[in-house]
Amino acid sequence: MLLRQLRLENIRSYQAETITFPEGTLLLSGDIGSGKSSLLLAIEFALFGASRPDLPAESLLRKGSTQGSVELAFSLDGQEILIQRNLKKTKLGIQQTAGFVIKNNAKKELTPVELKAEVLSLLGYPEEMITKNKNYLFRYTVYTPQEEMKFILQEAAESRLDVLRKIFGIDKYKVIQENVQLYTRILRTRMAVLEAKITPLPEQQEQLQRLIGEKAAAQGQLEALQKERSQLGDALQQKKAALQGLEKAQQALRDLHQQYKIKQMLLEEKQRQEQKLTLQEKELQEQLRALGSLFGEKEQIIQELQKAEAERELLLKKEATREEQLRHLQKLIAVVRQEVQFGEELLVLIPKKKEFLQELRKKVQALAGSEEKDQQLQELLEKTNVLFTRNQTLLQQAQELRERIEQLDTCPTCLQQVSSFHKTRITAEKVQEIVRAEKLLADLTDKKTQMQQHRHELQEQRKAFYEQKNGVARMELELMHLEEKNISLEKKRAELQELTKEHEALLKEEQDDEKEQVQALGETIAQRRKQLEQVTKREHLEKQEKAIKDQENSLQQEIAALHLTLQSLEKELQGKEDCSKPITEQKQLLSELQEQEKIALAREERQRTLHEQLCREEVRLQESVAVLSAEHQKLLRLKEREQWLEGHFVPLTGTIEKHVMVRIHRLFNQLFQEWFSLLIDDAGVLSRLDEEFTPIVEQNGHELFFENLSGGEKTSAALAYRLALNRVINDVVHEIKTKDLLILDEPTDGFSSEQLDKVRDVLERLALRQVILVSHEAKVESFVNHVIRVQKGGEGSVVVG
């Protein structure tokens, strides 16, 4: 990985800046607090995003800004990659928003977390780092703040070992051991619970065996009772069959007696009906004798009746038609007379309306020129508004320029001091311009007011003009309608005369003869209807007489058949025997057998209930024993698991971690000694790392710990530790792709002039494609290929070369 370019916008002390990173050694030079370290933090933010507590978003966004961004371009495995991350100030605080990555000219919009996952994949860092706030690999291979390196050296040994475990990815062994301890405690608790649960297992197993024997005995007794009940059931069925045969014979006898009684009752009823019909026949004969003989046929009477009714109907319709015509003519006459009267009243208004129309036309002509005047006044008002706006803008600009000149101390063009005389002269000129502009604005305001009042008057005149014009059109339309009414009025008068003549003609027609004809026809119709009623009644009585005779013949036949049926039933009853006594005896025997069957069924049911209880208890005990046995097997497995974890797994993870740490310690110690001896060129001063990776310096046979060293020695030890750690990480973690890049933050803090010369040897020995140093030491500039200077002014930090 090689850095190419970094672009900042509102990040820390930078407002907007772009930095290009060449290959080779590069020095970021500048005073303390000029913004050098901000560039390194921006690089880390671009790659991994904000994180707490090392790189919170609040420490990155420039104060007073609502949003900011970082773009980082770098090359990796022959690919050019560009990453952008963004910050935004919201109600909830400063937060990261979506960014993007461009790879192989393909752009992908990603969330902050997705962007971090993409970068980890590109750099070959482990995937589990996506959930961690601190980027240990980047912080201890590429860029480590100087104070953080001194802090890790001064930290307690266990804390330092934890950091090294996380760097090399072997913290998982310690986590595994701690988790195993927690898990074994949980296992012991579960085993204690299981031991308490399986305590009743032996007792329940013994109960189950005893219960199986009791269930077998109960099953034998139940089968014997079932056999006994089956024999009683067979005997009961035989008795029921015999009883059913007797009851069937007895029922047949009862049915014969019932049929005999029914037939006898039916015969008596038929005889009563025959007597009743004889009486009805005598009454009908007497009614027929009373009617006597009638003159005329029924068809002739009906024809005469229909003819009289038709003639009377015709006369009544003719009279109704005449009356309807009279009513219709009366209505038409009333309507036409009313229309004529209304038309004559309207015609009286024509002279007055013509006179009013002349007056309206004169008013319209007087107001005709107001619309053109209003248009001209509108154009003049628009020009005045434009002039007013332009002068108002000039007045505002002059006032702002006067205020700026009064506050100006240095000329922005020539950067010279502005004298008070010059400021007074310019201010006086601007004041005169302001007075003139204000006077002109006042005049324009008065003119606008006058024109607006005049325009309002013209608009009122235009409104009156349109109203008068509409009134002329309405009046002309009304006069036209009145002329049409006058023409139609003559037609209505003629129509009224015709209707009156027709009405008088209908009233003169004679109607007395028709009334006499209608009365005579009514009397004829009444006579014929009375004759028709008597003929119809005689026909009805004759039909009733014939029906009664037919019913008498039918009843006589039915009575003879019933006599024969009764004789047959009497013969059949003489050969039947009564079975009441044998049925009673069979029912008594059947009742005794049923009682015996109930007793046997109750004994069987009690035995079945006992057997089912034993079966349920057996199932319950089997289930309980099965559950407890499963718990016992689970307990055995947990014991085996605990023994394996404590006896084999935990010692194995400790051995693996120890072997890895020994290998790392050996390589780390060797590299630390080499770098330290290069920086401290003194044969009497030796260095090494103890088992806890603590740097120890031996001087004149005495061991000195890091906190007891001088400032220059501490910086040398920290730099040696830093370089050795970088090399070890790159050698052990093969997959990472940041081996060509190294960033050193203030590596020469506290160095003497001679020690500064050693930095040249360090850079040559590193032989990396890109090394970035941050230092305020001027002498370091002679050791590097490129220099970028950073300064901080009133606007913030800027890169000057």
Order of alpha helices (4+ residues) and beta strands (2+ residues): beta-beta-beta-alpha-beta-beta-beta-beta-alpha-alpha-beta-alpha-alpha-alpha-alpha-alpha-alpha-alpha-alpha-alpha-alpha-alpha-beta-beta-beta-alpha-beta-alpha-beta-beta-beta
